[in-house]
């Protein structure tokens, strides 16, 4: 059975496509590196505590919440900063 990659990066007209735990997100170009660096740090630091899949699922849920709060379909720099503040304790 084909499994979805945990983190996939692609590009489309100033927006980057990120797949996290099977959920596709579009991220503004200027904040993609900030978001992916933060997600990678969380995955590295939490792998010993919890399974990476559980952490990825929770991160995807939180990013969906950020989109819902802003009423947008693309993750903005403001949403990334808010997401980092909410998840800083996971580092």
BAKOL-932393 format. One line per 2 residues: number of its first residue (from 1); their letters; for each residue x, y, z of N, C-alpha, C. Coordinates in pm, whole numbers. Atoms other than C-alpha are relative to their C-alpha. Layout:
NUM = a = X Y Z X Y Z X Y Z; ...
This chain:
1 = xx = 84 -117 0 0 0 0 88 124 0; -75 -125 9 127 347 -88 -27 86 122
3 = xx = 17 -88 -116 190 570 212 34 142 -39; -21 -142 26 173 947 204 126 47 71
5 = xx = -117 -51 -70 506 1118 275 -43 97 110; 33 -86 -112 507 1303 603 13 147 -38
7 = xx = -21 -139 37 648 1625 459 41 4 -146; -28 -15 143 640 1711 88 6 147 -32
9 = xx = -13 -140 40 757 2038 -62 -13 13 -150; 16 -30 141 647 2174 -399 -21 149 -15
11 = xx = 13 -144 21 623 2520 -559 -108 31 -102; 103 -43 93 340 2708 -733 -20 150 14
13 = xx = 25 -144 8 341 3082 -824 15 75 133; -23 -73 -123 494 3227 -507 -56 -67 123
15 = xx = 51 77 -113 328 2969 -289 67 -137 -4; -60 133 -8 477 2645 -169 -103 -97 54
17 = xx = 92 106 -41 285 2324 -128 72 -89 100; -57 85 -105 354 2133 193 -106 -103 37
19 = xx = 90 105 -46 197 1798 278 50 -47 135; -35 39 -135 195 1724 646 -106 -97 49
21 = xx = 91 104 -48 39 1401 768 -118 -20 -95; 102 24 101 -154 1364 442 -87 120 -32
23 = xx = 78 -121 24 -298 1719 451 86 97 -80; -73 -92 86 -195 1962 177 -24 143 48
25 = xx = 5 -141 -39 -115 2320 280 74 81 -105; -71 -94 86 -19 2615 63 53 110 90
27 = xx = -69 -93 -88 233 2846 228 60 110 -85; -62 -111 71 341 3193 118 151 -21 -5
29 = xx = -141 24 25 691 3189 -24 91 55 109; -90 -63 -96 843 3428 232 1 -66 138
31 = xx = 1 62 -133 746 3215 532 15 -153 -5; -15 145 14 800 2862 395 117 -53 81
33 = xx = -119 49 -71 1152 2824 535 -20 6 151; 27 -14 -143 1046 2952 877 -88 -115 50
35 = xx = 91 108 -39 761 2698 892 67 -136 -7; -61 132 14 957 2400 762 113 -21 101
37 = xx = -105 11 -103 1252 2473 994 -62 -32 136; 67 23 -128 1015 2487 1291 -55 -143 7
39 = xx = 55 136 2 841 2162 1190 111 -104 14; -113 94 -9 1177 1987 1147 58 -4 141
41 = xx = -50 -4 -138 1295 2102 1491 -93 -77 92; 97 71 -83 975 1975 1650 10 -150 -22
43 = xx = -10 143 30 1003 1639 1473 126 -61 58; -125 53 -55 1366 1595 1579 -6 -9 152
45 = xx = 0 -1 -146 1305 1688 1941 -108 -88 61; 109 78 -58 981 1496 1987 4 -147 -37
47 = xx = -1 139 44 1076 1170 1818 27 -98 115; -26 88 -114 1203 1028 2146 -118 -6 95
49 = xx = 111 -7 -94 893 1133 2338 -126 -64 -56; 124 48 62 604 1062 2102 33 -49 -140
51 = xx = -23 43 138 571 894 1768 -11 121 -91; -3 -111 94 646 1128 1481 -135 17 -68
53 = xx = 131 -8 66 311 1043 1321 -100 76 86; 92 -71 -89 118 1165 1626 31 149 2
55 = xx = -40 -140 -2 316 1489 1634 -40 66 -131; 37 -56 130 265 1544 1259 -150 22 -12
57 = xx = 146 -15 4 -109 1487 1294 -44 121 80; 37 -115 -85 -132 1740 1576 43 131 -65
59 = xx = -46 -121 68 74 1994 1380 -94 35 -117; 93 -23 110 -157 1950 1079 -132 58 53
61 = xx = 123 -52 -60 -461 2006 1303 16 147 39; -23 -137 -44 -308 2322 1444 12 96 -119
63 = xx = -9 -84 119 -224 2457 1098 -139 20 -63; 137 -15 49 -582 2388 986 -77 101 85
65 = xx = 63 -100 -88 -699 2587 1289 45 141 -36; -51 -132 40 -473 2876 1183 -71 50 -126
67 = xx = 69 -38 123 -630 2875 837 -145 38 27; 139 -26 -33 -978 2863 983 -15 135 69
69 = xx = 4 -128 -72 -904 3156 1217 12 118 -95; -22 -109 94 -782 3372 929 -103 0 -113
71 = xx = 97 10 110 -1051 3251 688 68 -1 -135; -78 4 125 -787 3189 421 36 -144 -35
73 = xx = -42 132 46 -658 2897 218 151 -13 -7; -146 0 7 -291 2997 216 53 45 136
75 = xx = -59 -33 -129 -80 3004 529 90 123 -17; -72 -127 8 54 3356 581 110 6 106
77 = xx = -108 -19 -97 355 3484 773 -58 20 139; 66 -23 -129 124 3600 1052 -46 -132 63
79 = xx = 47 130 -48 -26 3250 1080 116 -87 46; -118 78 -38 321 3092 1092 54 49 134
81 = xx = -49 -54 -128 431 3326 1372 -92 -43 115; 95 41 -103 114 3247 1568 15 -150 28
83 = xx = -19 144 -13 163 2873 1506 126 -31 81; -125 22 -72 523 2892 1631 -16 35 147
85 = xx = 24 -36 -139 413 3071 1947 -80 -108 72; 85 103 -61 149 2803 2012 75 -131 20
87 = xx = -70 129 -5 396 2516 1957 141 11 53; -137 -19 -49 714 2661 2107 35 -98 111
89 = xx = -25 93 -110 676 2430 2408 41 -139 -48; -35 132 52 728 2127 2182 147 -12 -41
91 = x = -141 3 42 1087 2222 2099 86 -70 100
